[in-house]
Each structure stands twice: as structure tokens, then as C-alpha cells.
Amino acid sequence: MSSRLPPAAFSLRQFLLRQQVLSLYRRILRGVRQIPDPADRRYMKDWARGEFRRNQTATDEVTIRMMITQGQQQVQELERALKLAKS
């Protein structure tokens, strides 16, 4: 029995980046669930899925960090807009 890691094992940095991406995705989907209009909610959910799928092959850490930052800014905007709509 070999004690080697499988070739697809992540480095610690890759693992942490992946966790940030997944956390952002979950946060976006939680925000989207709060959109009152079903058509808008579906559109935003499809948009988010499409963006994440489109970028799933990205490997450059700087690019991934930049996309995470942009995604966080967009989800903050969504959360602010939803908060304003409720008030």
C-alpha cells in the first residue's frame, strides 16, 4: 500500500482558495434566495451558476483571488439592495 497522495491532491493554498470560492458561492445563493420575484431569482441563480462554471478551469492564484474579490463586492451589492428593498 502506497502512502503517496493522489496526483489530484490540492496544495494547502489551493485548498484554502477552493474553500473561499465555495463559501462565496454559498453566500451568493443565500442572497439570491431572498430575491422576492421568482423570475429575477431564477435569472440570478442561473447567472451565478454560469459564472462559476465558466471560471472553474482557472488555475492562476492571482486571477482566482481577483475573481473572489469581485464576487464578494457583487454579493455585498446584492445584499445592500435586498436590505434597502425590505426597508
C-alpha positions as CSV (number, residue, x, y, z in Angstrom):
1,M,0.0,0.0,0.0
2,S,1.5,3.4,-1.0
3,S,1.4,6.4,1.3
4,R,1.7,8.8,-1.6
5,L,-1.1,11.4,-2.1
6,P,-3.1,11.0,-5.3
7,P,-1.9,13.3,-8.2
8,A,-5.1,15.4,-7.9
9,A,-4.4,16.4,-4.2
10,F,-4.6,20.1,-3.6
11,S,-1.8,22.1,-2.0
12,L,-2.8,24.0,1.2
13,R,-3.1,27.3,-0.8
14,Q,-5.2,25.6,-3.4
15,F,-7.4,24.1,-0.7
16,L,-7.9,27.4,1.0
17,L,-8.7,29.2,-2.2
18,R,-11.2,26.5,-3.1
19,Q,-12.9,26.9,0.3
20,Q,-13.1,30.7,-0.3
21,V,-14.7,30.1,-3.7
22,L,-17.2,27.6,-2.2
23,S,-18.0,29.9,0.6
24,L,-18.6,32.8,-1.8
25,Y,-20.9,30.6,-4.0
26,R,-23.0,29.6,-0.9
27,R,-23.2,33.2,0.1
28,I,-24.4,34.3,-3.3
29,L,-27.0,31.5,-3.4
30,R,-28.3,32.5,0.1
31,G,-28.6,36.1,-1.1
32,V,-30.4,35.0,-4.3
33,R,-32.9,33.1,-2.3
34,Q,-34.0,36.4,-0.7
35,I,-35.0,38.0,-4.1
36,P,-38.8,38.3,-4.0
37,D,-39.6,38.0,-7.7
38,P,-39.3,34.3,-8.8
39,A,-38.2,35.2,-12.4
40,D,-35.4,37.5,-11.1
41,R,-34.4,34.9,-8.5
42,R,-34.1,32.2,-11.3
43,Y,-32.2,34.6,-13.5
44,M,-29.7,35.4,-10.8
45,K,-29.3,31.8,-9.8
46,D,-28.6,30.8,-13.4
47,W,-26.2,33.7,-13.8
48,A,-24.2,32.7,-10.7
49,R,-24.0,29.1,-11.7
50,G,-22.9,30.1,-15.2
51,E,-20.2,32.4,-13.9
52,F,-18.8,29.8,-11.6
53,R,-18.9,27.1,-14.2
54,R,-17.3,29.4,-16.8
55,N,-14.4,30.0,-14.4
56,Q,-14.0,26.6,-12.9
57,T,-10.9,25.8,-15.0
58,A,-9.0,28.9,-13.8
59,T,-5.7,27.9,-12.1
60,D,-3.8,31.1,-11.7
61,E,-4.0,32.0,-8.0
62,V,-3.8,35.8,-8.6
63,T,-6.7,35.6,-11.1
64,I,-8.7,33.4,-8.7
65,R,-8.2,35.9,-5.8
66,M,-9.2,38.8,-8.1
67,M,-12.4,36.9,-9.1
68,I,-13.1,36.2,-5.4
69,T,-12.8,39.9,-4.6
70,Q,-15.0,40.9,-7.4
71,G,-17.6,38.3,-6.4
72,Q,-17.5,39.5,-2.8
73,Q,-18.1,43.0,-4.0
74,Q,-21.1,41.9,-6.1
75,V,-22.7,39.9,-3.3
76,Q,-22.3,42.9,-1.0
77,E,-24.1,45.0,-3.5
78,L,-26.9,42.4,-3.8
79,E,-27.2,42.2,0.0
80,R,-27.4,46.0,0.2
81,A,-30.0,46.2,-2.5
82,L,-32.1,43.5,-0.8
83,K,-31.8,45.3,2.5
84,L,-32.9,48.6,1.0
85,A,-35.8,46.8,-0.7
86,K,-37.1,45.4,2.6
87,S,-37.0,48.8,4.4
